[in-house]
Amino acid sequence: MSRCRTSARYALLASLAWVGLDSATVHAQRPSTMAGRSTVYAPNGMVATSQPLASAAGLEILRRGGNAIDAAVSAAAVLSVTEPHMTGIGGDMFAIVWLAREQRLVALNASGRAGSLMTRETLQARGFRAGSQQGVMSVTVPGALAGWDKLVRTYGKCTLAQVLQPAIGYARDGFPVSPIIAAQWANEVAFLQRDSAAAATYLPGGRAPKAGEWFRNADYARTLRTIADSGIGTFYGGSLGQRIVARISALNGFVTLNDLRRNAPEWVTPMSVPFQGYRVWELPPSNQGIAALEMLRILEPYDLKAMGHNSPAYLHHLIEAKKLAYADLDRFVGDADHLAMPASQLLTDEFIAERRSHLNPQRAQERVDPGPLRTKSETVYLTVADAEGNMVSFINSIYDYFGSGIVVPGTGFALHNRGAGFTLTEGLPNTVAPGKRPFHTLIPGFVTQTVNGREQAYMSFGLMGGGVQAQGHVQFLLNHFVFGMDVQEAIDAPRFRHYDRQRVALEPPIGDGVRNALVGMGHVLIEQPTIAFGGAQAIVRLARGFAAGSDPRKDGMAVGY
């Protein structure tokens, strides 16, 4: 019999979320500083997510006998209800898991593939827009639900039905919408109105719910209940899958019932580089995690601490390293089965030295080419740790806000638009083709350290936000390891986000002197909203207990027991 028990009393724990912190205070602080929270410490277990009800649900699972894997999936399911524009069973997921008993890392790629009808020629003829496509042309097989199931069945103590109970309860009974989510939701009204089922699901009374207003999603509650009762087979080829495929087909999409049936998550081997006496781990392609590792390697010889945190020289070096690493993403990263050279080649001394040679310490590069080929080959992040020492770094997404914008009538969830990650350029690892996994921005991170000759878990971390993720990982790690910030300070510190060519955005606390100096180096500064800089969560394992931080740029919290 399962050792996991579930309860409906999630709102009790969630009431901790906004004590002394109303939405007006949050918005008043944000323009002048990213700070304002303390690091959370707890002796037994910890959950950090981007929405309070999800953190509370994960904590309740831990307290009732579930482990970190169970709690992570339960929190992800709640986020699919409370943060529906970011995540859900219509999307994909990735995870890195530290197994305390086995003292090792495992990693799961639960991203779906292009439908068997998705060809480059068809997309070209229909005006596909790589990087920004929404609608049915962008829908690929959703892999998240299969990933949830795989994690719980393999390493959890609970059943999938048990960990889904909090999400079912919030979808069925409703919940008050939190402030940042409400603001983002309101911006998508016109987009949601393009699809009648999306509007019926997410625009009750014809508008987005405001902060504090109650939102129910009875259709999604029934969908999750069906999955809990019947298993994921109903989605991957059964009655729910048949409804999904019928809707996609009616809109001239590319996913067939056999595509859903063939979906299978894959255990993968994470990649790592040494860093400041620790080891940083990311997932291999098809996602952008390798760019964070490449950036760290490019920056190795520079005395970043002497430059000063967020000084012009410091930011310039990070931005230029980002340009080099991301140029390599475009050329060399895609489905792992279709790489032109092994991903590990991008981290070799020879390759990194060549890339570093292009970094001009005085001047911003306008155009950056990828490194030489050597053929030898919008989102939620959460993290959980339990009393046994298991730690989970978990990310789940439907890509853009509300994904493709398509909701199958009566199901209550949006299908993702991850197919927008493909390119139509011929001959690249990420060139679209039937059955191929698209390039992914989703990257959970992990850090280990060697203690008495054995690798030990140190930190699970991640940062959601599309293309900001790898560059955000690097900034967070440097804040913590080079500048000695605690985990919350490292999350709070103002960030940059580079876009393309010389365009870069800086958060408001970075002052005019720094901005003027960067412009003098050739950078072109642009303004972007707070959400563009991502939202991070992190848990550090201490000698006894855990420390955690949660990003003030989001509605979430870290909570432990």
C-alpha positions as CSV (number, residue, x, y, z in Angstrom):
1,M,0.0,0.0,0.0
2,S,1.2,3.5,-0.8
3,R,2.7,5.4,2.1
4,C,1.5,8.7,0.6
5,R,-1.7,10.4,2.0
6,T,-3.4,13.4,0.6
7,S,-5.6,16.1,2.1
8,A,-7.9,18.8,0.9
9,R,-6.5,21.3,3.4
10,Y,-4.1,23.1,1.0
11,A,-5.5,26.6,1.5
12,L,-4.4,26.5,5.2
13,L,-0.7,26.2,4.3
14,A,-1.1,28.6,1.4
15,S,-2.3,31.3,3.8
16,L,1.3,31.8,4.7
17,A,2.0,33.2,1.3
18,W,1.1,36.9,1.5
19,V,1.4,37.6,5.2
20,G,2.4,41.3,5.5
21,L,2.9,41.5,1.7
22,D,0.0,42.9,-0.3
23,S,0.1,43.4,-4.0
24,A,0.5,47.2,-3.8
25,T,3.7,46.7,-1.7
26,V,5.1,44.2,-4.2
27,H,4.6,46.6,-7.1
28,A,5.9,49.6,-5.2
29,Q,9.1,47.8,-4.4
30,R,9.8,46.3,-7.8
31,P,10.8,49.4,-9.8
32,S,13.6,50.3,-7.4
33,T,14.9,47.0,-6.1
34,M,14.6,43.3,-6.7
35,A,15.1,42.6,-3.0
36,G,12.8,42.3,0.0
37,R,12.6,38.6,1.0
38,S,14.7,36.6,3.4
39,T,16.2,33.2,2.7
40,V,13.9,30.5,4.0
41,Y,15.5,27.8,6.3
42,A,13.9,24.5,7.3
43,P,15.1,21.3,8.9
44,N,13.2,18.6,7.1
45,G,12.0,19.5,3.6
46,M,11.5,22.4,1.3
47,V,9.4,23.4,-1.7
48,A,10.0,26.5,-3.9
49,T,7.6,27.3,-6.7
50,S,6.2,30.4,-8.6
51,Q,2.8,30.3,-7.0
52,P,1.9,30.0,-3.3
53,L,-0.8,27.3,-3.6
54,A,1.6,25.1,-5.5
55,S,4.3,25.5,-2.8
56,A,1.7,24.6,-0.2
57,A,0.5,21.6,-2.0
58,G,4.0,20.2,-2.4
59,L,4.7,20.8,1.2
60,E,1.5,19.0,2.2
61,I,2.6,16.0,0.1
62,L,6.0,15.9,2.0
63,R,4.3,16.1,5.4
64,R,2.0,13.3,4.5
65,G,4.6,10.7,3.5
66,G,5.4,11.6,-0.1
67,N,9.0,12.3,-1.2
68,A,10.4,15.1,-3.2
69,I,9.5,13.5,-6.5
70,D,5.8,13.2,-5.5
71,A,5.8,16.7,-4.2
72,A,7.3,18.1,-7.4
73,V,4.7,16.5,-9.6
74,S,1.9,17.6,-7.3
75,A,3.2,21.2,-7.3
76,A,3.5,21.1,-11.1
77,A,-0.1,19.9,-11.4
78,V,-1.3,22.7,-9.1
79,L,0.6,25.2,-11.2
80,S,-1.2,23.9,-14.3
81,V,-4.4,25.2,-12.6
82,T,-3.2,28.4,-10.9
83,E,-0.7,29.5,-13.6
84,P,-2.4,28.2,-16.7
85,H,-0.9,30.6,-19.1
86,M,2.6,29.1,-18.3
87,T,2.1,25.4,-17.9
88,G,-0.1,22.3,-18.1
89,I,-0.5,18.8,-19.4
90,G,-0.6,20.3,-22.9
91,G,3.1,21.1,-22.7
92,D,6.5,19.5,-22.0
93,M,8.7,19.0,-19.0
94,F,12.3,18.2,-18.0
95,A,13.8,17.2,-14.6
96,I,17.0,16.5,-12.8
97,V,16.7,14.4,-9.7
98,W,19.2,13.6,-6.9
99,L,18.5,10.2,-5.5
100,A,19.8,10.3,-2.0
101,R,19.8,6.5,-1.4
102,E,21.8,5.9,-4.6
103,Q,23.9,9.1,-4.3
104,R,23.5,9.9,-8.0
105,L,21.7,12.2,-10.4
106,V,19.2,11.0,-13.0
107,A,17.5,13.2,-15.6
108,L,14.3,13.0,-17.6
109,N,13.5,14.5,-21.0
110,A,9.7,14.5,-21.3
111,S,9.4,16.6,-24.4
112,G,7.2,15.5,-27.2
113,R,8.0,15.2,-30.9
114,A,6.7,16.8,-34.1
115,G,3.6,15.1,-35.5
116,S,4.1,12.7,-38.3
117,L,2.4,15.2,-40.7
118,M,4.7,18.1,-39.8
119,T,7.0,18.7,-42.7
120,R,9.3,21.6,-43.7
121,E,7.6,21.9,-47.1
122,T,4.1,22.1,-45.6
123,L,5.2,24.7,-43.0
124,Q,6.9,26.8,-45.6
125,A,3.8,26.8,-47.8
126,R,1.6,27.8,-44.9
127,G,3.8,30.7,-43.7
128,F,5.2,29.2,-40.5
129,R,7.1,31.8,-38.4
130,A,9.9,30.1,-36.5
131,G,10.3,31.4,-32.9
132,S,6.9,33.1,-32.7
133,Q,4.4,30.7,-34.3
134,Q,1.2,30.0,-32.4
135,G,-2.0,28.3,-33.5
136,V,-2.3,24.7,-34.8
137,M,0.9,24.8,-36.9
138,S,3.0,25.0,-33.7
139,V,1.4,22.1,-31.8
140,T,3.6,19.1,-31.2
141,V,3.0,16.1,-29.0
142,P,2.7,17.1,-25.4
143,G,5.1,15.2,-23.2
144,A,4.6,16.6,-19.7
145,L,1.9,14.2,-18.4
146,A,3.9,11.2,-19.5
147,G,6.9,12.7,-17.6
148,W,4.9,13.2,-14.5
149,D,3.8,9.6,-14.6
150,K,7.3,8.3,-15.3
151,L,8.8,10.2,-12.4
152,V,6.2,9.1,-9.8
153,R,6.1,5.5,-10.9
154,T,9.9,5.2,-11.0
155,Y,11.0,7.1,-7.9
156,G,7.9,8.3,-6.0
157,K,6.1,6.9,-3.0
158,C,2.6,8.0,-4.2
159,T,0.5,7.2,-7.1
160,L,-0.2,9.7,-9.9
161,A,-3.8,9.8,-8.8
162,Q,-2.8,10.8,-5.3
163,V,-0.5,13.6,-6.3
164,L,-3.1,15.0,-8.7
165,Q,-5.7,15.5,-5.9
166,P,-4.7,19.1,-4.9
167,A,-4.8,20.2,-8.5
168,I,-8.2,18.5,-9.0
169,G,-9.5,20.3,-5.9
170,Y,-8.4,23.8,-7.0
171,A,-9.7,23.3,-10.5
172,R,-13.1,22.0,-9.2
173,D,-13.6,24.4,-6.3
174,G,-11.7,27.4,-7.5
175,F,-9.1,29.7,-6.0
176,P,-8.3,33.4,-5.8
177,V,-5.9,34.4,-8.6
178,S,-2.6,35.9,-7.5
179,P,-1.5,39.4,-8.6
180,I,1.4,38.9,-11.1
181,I,-0.4,36.0,-12.8
182,A,-3.6,38.2,-13.1
183,A,-1.7,41.0,-14.8
184,Q,-0.1,38.6,-17.3
185,W,-3.5,36.9,-17.9
186,A,-5.1,40.3,-18.6
187,N,-2.6,40.9,-21.4
188,E,-3.8,37.8,-23.3
189,V,-7.5,38.5,-23.7
190,A,-7.4,39.3,-27.4
191,F,-5.2,36.2,-28.0
192,L,-7.6,33.9,-26.1
193,Q,-10.6,35.3,-28.0
194,R,-9.2,33.8,-31.2
195,D,-10.3,30.3,-30.0
196,S,-13.8,29.9,-28.7
197,A,-12.9,27.1,-26.3
198,A,-9.9,29.1,-24.9
199,A,-12.2,32.0,-24.3
200,A,-14.8,29.9,-22.7
201,T,-12.2,28.3,-20.4
202,Y,-10.0,31.3,-19.5
203,L,-12.2,34.4,-19.8
204,P,-15.2,33.8,-17.5
205,G,-17.7,36.6,-18.1
206,G,-15.7,37.6,-21.1
207,R,-12.6,38.9,-19.3
208,A,-9.5,37.7,-17.4
209,P,-9.9,37.3,-13.6
210,K,-8.4,40.1,-11.5
211,A,-6.1,39.6,-8.6
212,G,-8.1,38.1,-5.7
213,E,-11.0,37.1,-7.9
214,W,-12.1,33.4,-7.8
215,F,-11.4,31.2,-10.8
216,R,-12.7,27.7,-11.4
217,N,-11.9,25.4,-14.3
218,A,-14.5,22.6,-14.0
219,D,-13.5,21.1,-17.4
220,Y,-9.9,20.7,-16.3
221,A,-11.0,19.2,-13.0
222,R,-12.9,16.5,-15.0
223,T,-9.9,16.0,-17.3
224,L,-7.5,15.5,-14.3
225,R,-10.1,13.2,-12.6
226,T,-10.3,11.1,-15.7
227,I,-6.5,10.8,-15.8
228,A,-6.4,9.9,-12.1
229,D,-9.0,7.2,-12.5
230,S,-8.0,5.8,-15.9
231,G,-4.3,6.5,-16.2
232,I,-2.3,8.5,-18.8
233,G,-3.4,6.1,-21.5
234,T,-6.6,8.1,-21.9
235,F,-4.4,11.0,-23.1
236,Y,-1.9,9.0,-25.1
237,G,-4.2,7.2,-27.5
238,G,-7.4,6.8,-25.5
239,S,-10.6,8.8,-25.4
240,L,-9.0,12.1,-24.4
241,G,-6.3,11.7,-27.0
242,Q,-8.9,11.0,-29.6
243,R,-10.6,14.3,-28.8
244,I,-7.3,16.2,-28.9
245,V,-6.4,14.7,-32.3
246,A,-9.9,15.4,-33.7
247,R,-9.6,19.0,-32.8
248,I,-6.0,19.3,-34.2
249,S,-7.2,17.6,-37.4
250,A,-10.1,19.9,-37.8
251,L,-7.7,22.9,-37.7
252,N,-5.4,21.2,-40.2
253,G,-2.7,20.3,-37.7
254,F,-0.1,17.6,-37.8
255,V,-0.4,15.3,-34.7
256,T,-2.1,11.9,-35.2
257,L,-3.3,9.4,-32.6
258,N,-0.3,7.2,-33.4
259,D,2.0,10.1,-32.6
260,L,0.4,10.3,-29.1
261,R,0.6,6.5,-28.7
262,R,4.3,6.6,-29.6
263,N,5.3,9.3,-27.1
264,A,7.8,8.2,-24.5
265,P,9.9,10.2,-22.0
266,E,13.6,9.4,-22.0
267,W,16.1,9.1,-19.2
268,V,19.2,11.1,-20.3
269,T,22.6,11.7,-18.9
270,P,23.1,15.3,-17.7
271,M,26.2,17.3,-18.7
272,S,28.5,19.2,-16.3
273,V,31.5,21.4,-16.0
274,P,33.6,22.2,-12.9
275,F,33.0,25.6,-11.3
276,Q,34.4,27.3,-8.2
277,G,35.1,23.9,-6.6
278,Y,31.7,22.6,-7.4
279,R,30.2,20.9,-10.5
280,V,27.3,22.5,-12.4
281,W,24.9,20.1,-14.2
282,E,22.5,20.8,-17.1
283,L,20.5,18.6,-19.4
284,P,21.9,17.7,-22.9
285,P,20.3,18.8,-26.1
286,S,17.5,19.1,-27.3
287,N,17.5,22.1,-24.8
288,Q,19.7,25.1,-24.2
289,G,21.3,24.0,-21.0
290,I,24.7,23.5,-22.7
291,A,24.8,27.3,-23.3
292,A,25.0,27.9,-19.6
293,L,27.9,25.5,-19.3
294,E,29.6,27.0,-22.3
295,M,29.3,30.5,-20.9
296,L,30.8,29.4,-17.6
297,R,33.8,27.9,-19.4
298,I,34.3,31.0,-21.6
299,L,34.4,33.2,-18.5
300,E,36.8,30.9,-16.5
301,P,40.0,32.9,-16.9
302,Y,38.6,36.3,-16.1
303,D,38.7,37.8,-12.6
304,L,35.0,38.6,-12.5
305,K,35.1,39.4,-8.8
306,A,37.7,42.1,-9.3
307,M,35.6,43.7,-12.0
308,G,32.8,44.2,-9.5
309,H,29.2,42.9,-9.5
310,N,27.1,44.3,-12.3
311,S,29.9,46.8,-13.2
312,P,30.2,47.8,-16.9
313,A,33.2,45.4,-17.4
314,Y,31.5,42.5,-15.7
315,L,28.2,42.9,-17.6
316,H,30.0,43.3,-20.9
317,H,32.0,40.1,-20.4
318,L,28.8,38.1,-19.5
319,I,26.9,39.6,-22.5
320,E,29.6,38.8,-24.9
321,A,30.0,35.2,-23.6
322,K,26.3,34.8,-23.9
323,K,26.4,35.9,-27.6
324,L,29.0,33.3,-28.4
325,A,27.3,30.4,-26.6
326,Y,23.8,31.2,-28.1
327,A,25.3,31.4,-31.6
328,D,26.4,27.8,-31.0
329,L,22.9,26.9,-29.9
330,D,21.5,28.0,-33.2
331,R,24.0,26.0,-35.2
332,F,24.7,22.9,-33.2
333,V,21.7,22.1,-30.9
334,G,18.5,20.3,-31.6
335,D,17.2,16.8,-31.3
336,A,19.9,14.6,-29.8
337,D,19.4,12.1,-32.6
338,H,20.2,14.7,-35.2
339,L,23.3,16.6,-33.9
340,A,26.0,17.4,-36.4
341,M,28.6,16.8,-33.7
342,P,28.5,15.5,-30.1
343,A,27.3,18.2,-27.7
344,S,30.3,17.5,-25.5
345,Q,32.5,18.9,-28.2
346,L,31.2,22.4,-27.4
347,L,32.8,22.1,-23.9
348,T,36.2,21.0,-24.9
349,D,39.3,23.1,-24.2
350,E,40.0,23.6,-27.9
351,F,36.4,24.7,-28.8
352,I,36.1,27.0,-25.8
353,A,39.5,28.7,-26.5
354,E,38.4,29.4,-30.0
355,R,35.1,30.9,-28.8
356,R,36.9,33.0,-26.1
357,S,39.2,34.4,-28.7
358,H,36.3,36.4,-30.2
359,L,35.5,38.2,-26.9
360,N,36.6,41.8,-27.2
361,P,36.9,43.2,-23.6
362,Q,36.3,46.7,-24.9
363,R,33.7,46.4,-27.6
364,A,30.3,44.8,-28.1
365,Q,30.1,42.3,-31.0
366,E,27.5,43.1,-33.6
367,R,27.4,39.8,-35.4
368,V,28.5,36.5,-33.8
369,D,29.1,33.4,-35.9
370,P,28.9,29.9,-34.4
371,G,32.1,28.0,-33.6
372,P,33.8,25.7,-36.1
373,L,32.1,22.4,-36.8
374,R,34.2,19.4,-35.8
375,T,32.3,16.2,-36.7
376,K,33.9,13.4,-34.6
377,S,29.1,15.3,-32.9
378,E,7.0,30.7,-21.1
379,T,7.3,28.3,-18.3
380,V,7.3,27.3,-14.6
381,Y,10.3,26.2,-12.6
382,L,10.0,24.5,-9.2
383,T,12.3,22.7,-6.9
384,V,11.7,20.3,-3.9
385,A,13.9,18.6,-1.3
386,D,12.8,16.0,1.3
387,A,14.0,14.7,4.6
388,E,15.8,11.7,3.0
389,G,17.9,14.1,0.9
390,N,16.2,13.7,-2.4
391,M,16.2,16.9,-4.5
392,V,14.3,17.7,-7.7
393,S,14.9,20.4,-10.2
394,F,11.8,20.5,-12.4
395,I,10.6,22.6,-15.3
396,N,7.3,22.5,-17.2
397,S,6.0,24.7,-19.9
398,I,3.5,25.3,-22.7
399,Y,6.0,27.8,-24.3
400,D,4.3,31.1,-25.0
401,Y,1.5,32.5,-22.8
402,F,-1.3,30.0,-23.2
403,G,0.8,28.1,-25.7
404,S,-0.8,27.7,-29.1
405,G,-3.9,29.4,-27.9
406,I,-5.9,26.2,-28.7
407,V,-8.1,24.5,-26.1
408,V,-9.9,21.3,-27.1
409,P,-13.5,22.0,-26.1
410,G,-14.4,20.6,-22.7
411,T,-10.8,19.7,-21.7
412,G,-9.8,22.9,-19.8
413,F,-6.2,23.1,-20.9
414,A,-4.2,24.7,-23.7
415,L,-2.0,22.8,-26.1
416,H,1.5,24.1,-26.3
417,N,3.3,25.8,-29.3
418,R,6.7,24.1,-28.8
419,G,6.9,23.5,-32.5
420,A,7.7,27.2,-32.8
421,G,11.2,26.2,-31.6
422,F,12.0,24.5,-34.9
423,T,13.8,26.3,-37.8
424,L,13.0,26.0,-41.5
425,T,16.6,26.5,-42.4
426,E,17.8,23.3,-44.1
427,G,20.5,21.1,-42.8
428,L,20.6,22.0,-39.1
429,P,20.0,19.7,-36.1
430,N,16.9,21.7,-35.3
431,T,15.4,21.8,-38.9
432,V,11.8,20.7,-38.6
433,A,11.0,17.1,-39.6
434,P,8.3,14.5,-38.6
435,G,9.0,12.8,-35.3
436,K,11.8,15.2,-34.3
437,R,12.1,16.9,-31.0
438,P,12.2,20.7,-31.3
439,F,14.9,22.9,-29.6
440,H,13.8,23.6,-26.1
441,T,14.4,26.6,-23.8
442,L,13.6,24.6,-20.7
443,I,16.6,23.9,-18.5
444,P,16.5,22.6,-14.9
445,G,19.9,23.1,-13.2
446,F,21.8,21.3,-10.4
447,V,25.1,21.7,-8.5
448,T,27.0,19.0,-6.7
449,Q,30.2,19.1,-4.7
450,T,32.8,16.4,-3.9
451,V,33.0,15.5,-0.2
452,N,35.5,12.9,1.0
453,G,35.9,11.7,-2.6
454,R,32.2,11.3,-3.3
455,E,29.8,13.5,-5.2
456,Q,27.1,15.1,-3.0
457,A,24.0,17.2,-3.7
458,Y,24.5,20.9,-3.1
459,M,21.8,22.9,-4.9
460,S,18.9,22.5,-7.2
461,F,18.0,25.6,-9.1
462,G,16.4,27.0,-12.2
463,L,15.1,30.1,-13.8
464,M,12.1,30.3,-16.1
465,G,11.7,32.7,-19.0
466,G,12.4,31.4,-22.5
467,G,15.7,32.7,-23.9
468,V,16.8,34.3,-20.6
469,Q,17.2,30.9,-18.9
470,A,20.8,30.0,-19.7
471,Q,22.1,33.5,-19.2
472,G,20.0,33.8,-16.0
473,H,21.5,30.5,-14.7
474,V,25.0,32.0,-15.2
475,Q,24.2,35.3,-13.4
476,F,22.6,33.4,-10.5
477,L,25.6,31.1,-10.1
478,L,28.1,33.9,-10.2
479,N,26.1,35.9,-7.7
480,H,26.2,32.9,-5.3
481,F,29.6,31.4,-5.8
482,V,31.8,34.4,-6.9
483,F,30.1,37.2,-5.0
484,G,29.1,35.2,-1.9
485,M,25.4,36.1,-2.0
486,D,23.0,33.8,-0.1
487,V,20.5,32.0,-2.2
488,Q,17.8,34.6,-1.9
489,E,20.2,37.5,-2.6
490,A,21.5,35.7,-5.6
491,I,17.9,35.4,-7.0
492,D,17.1,39.0,-6.1
493,A,20.1,40.7,-7.7
494,P,19.2,42.7,-10.9
495,R,19.8,40.9,-14.2
496,F,20.6,41.7,-17.8
497,R,18.9,39.9,-20.7
498,H,20.6,40.0,-24.1
499,Y,18.3,39.6,-27.1
500,D,20.1,39.8,-30.5
501,R,23.0,41.7,-32.0
502,Q,23.8,44.6,-29.6
503,R,20.3,44.8,-27.9
504,V,20.3,44.2,-24.2
505,A,17.8,45.0,-21.4
506,L,18.9,45.8,-17.8
507,E,16.7,45.8,-14.8
508,P,15.9,49.2,-13.2
509,P,18.3,48.9,-10.2
510,I,21.3,48.9,-12.5
511,G,22.3,52.6,-12.5
512,D,22.8,55.2,-15.2
513,G,26.6,55.2,-14.9
514,V,26.8,51.5,-15.8
515,R,24.2,52.0,-18.6
516,N,26.2,54.9,-20.1
517,A,29.4,52.9,-20.0
518,L,27.8,49.9,-21.8
519,V,26.4,52.2,-24.5
520,G,29.9,53.6,-24.9
521,M,31.1,50.0,-25.6
522,G,28.5,49.6,-28.3
523,H,25.6,48.0,-26.5
524,V,22.1,49.1,-27.4
525,L,19.9,49.3,-24.3
526,I,16.2,48.5,-24.6
527,E,13.4,48.6,-22.0
528,Q,11.7,45.4,-21.0
529,P,9.1,44.5,-18.3
530,T,10.1,42.7,-15.1
531,I,8.7,39.3,-16.4
532,A,11.3,39.4,-19.2
533,F,14.1,38.7,-16.8
534,G,12.7,35.4,-15.6
535,G,11.7,33.9,-12.3
536,A,14.0,31.7,-10.2
537,Q,13.7,29.2,-7.5
538,A,16.6,27.4,-5.6
539,I,17.2,25.1,-2.7
540,V,20.6,24.6,-1.1
541,R,21.3,21.5,1.0
542,L,23.0,22.5,4.3
543,A,24.9,20.3,6.8
544,R,21.5,20.0,8.5
545,G,18.3,21.1,6.7
546,F,17.9,23.3,3.7
547,A,18.0,26.9,2.6
548,A,15.7,28.2,-0.2
549,G,14.8,31.3,-2.2
550,S,11.9,32.3,-4.4
551,D,11.9,35.1,-7.0
552,P,10.1,38.3,-6.1
553,R,9.5,38.8,-9.9
554,K,6.8,36.1,-9.6
555,D,4.0,35.3,-7.2
556,G,5.6,32.3,-5.6
557,M,7.3,31.4,-2.3
558,A,9.7,29.0,-0.7
559,V,8.3,27.1,2.3
560,G,9.5,24.3,4.4
561,Y,8.9,22.3,7.6
